[in-house]
Structures are given as structure tokens and as C-alpha cells.
């Protein structure tokens, strides 16, 4: 029954990725959005892991069902064998320990069948939980999409203002862009550039400028559902830095 333990662990490991909310965080390569608004790659990976888990569990169930058939056949055979042992024992043709050996074999065979049924039930429970989680996330995505549609004009205005601000404080950087990302129900506004990294707020005036801009636009940012504003490396995996909108 080690297969079930392995696939259960597979799901648990992928569900432990909790983002940091303390100051600065270095992001791995590939964790940068390419669309106007999108959830992070971690959420996408988690959804994929659930699909992989469900597929692996279904494969495990099919293997277990075939094994269960052989176990049930073994129980039937041992039941018939025990009936013969009892007849032979009544006729004094076998010893007591031989009869008890047959009884023990039947008990163990039935125990294996019971355990197989328990593992099948556990697999069904895990698949049901996975499907329920997928359904919840699909509903959250539907609600988020509707909300994002309503917020899009405000986001466009904030993105344009923030891009102009960051570009002005970094005159040597061409092609600064902006994007909005989503993690769950939380949104983040980023200025992106290939030279931005997790230490960008430690050099130059940008940190002070961004902090002041947040203070001036806090009400609009809250209305837009934006909880974080910062700089993100674009495509190089060098991390990001931000301020929380409190």
C-alpha cells in the first residue's frame, strides 16, 4: 500500500508553497506574468499537481481493484479449504494445529480484503477532495474574472501613473513596463524591467518615490484591490521588491 502513501505525499508537498509577505522576496525564474492579469505560476503548478494526483490515484485504484479480485478469490479458496479441514478433523484425519492453521489463513486473507477495500475508500475520498478543491478554485476564478473586468479601467489608470513614476526615477532604463498579478484574492501592481531585482529599493530614490506614491494613491489602490506595489525583474529570475499597501 506504499503507492497511496507516495501519491498522498505528492499532493501535500505541492500544497505547502505559502508566499512571503515580509518586505522583499526573491522569486524563481519563470515566476513572472506575461498576461495583463494572471495568477502566479505556483497556483498553476498546484492545479496541475492536483490533476496529476487524481490521475495517479485513479491508476492506483485500477491496480488495487485487480489485486482485490485475486484477494477475494484467495478468501473463497481458503473458505472451501477450511470446510474440508473441518471434515478431516472430525474424522480424526488431521491434527488440531492443522485445523487452526487453516482458520488463521482464512482470517488473514479476509483481513487483506478488508484493507484493500479501506484503501479504495481512501482513494475515493482523496479524489473527491481534489475535485471539490478544483471546483472551489474555478468558482473563485469566475468571481475574480468578473471583478477584474469591473476594475480594469482603474487598473489601467494606476498602471500608467505608476509606469511614468518609475520611469522618471530610473531615467537610464528604457522600456519599463507594468503588470498586475493575482494570488488568490490579492492583487499586486508591478513595474517590470530586466534590471530590476530584489535589491532595487536599496539603491537610488525609487523606494522613497514609490512609498510616497502609495501614500498619495492609497484610497485608489485599496479600491482597486491592490495590496502590494513594487518592482519585479522581467524574465531573469532576479527577484522582486515591494511595499505592502496597508
Buried (B, 14 or more C-beta within 10 A) or exposed (E): EEBBEEBBEBBEEBEEEEEEEEEBBBBEEEBBBEEEBBBBBBBEEBBEBBEBBBEBBEEBBEEBEEEBEEBBEBBEEBEEEBEEBBEBBEEEEBEEEEBEBBBEBBEEBBEBBEEBBEBBEBBEEBBEEBEEBBEEBEEEBEEBEEBBEEBBEBBEEBBEBBBEBBBEBBEEBEEBBBBBBBBEEEBBBBBBBEBBBBEBBEEEEBBEBBEEBBEEBBEEBEEBBBBBBBBBBBEEEBBBBBBEBE
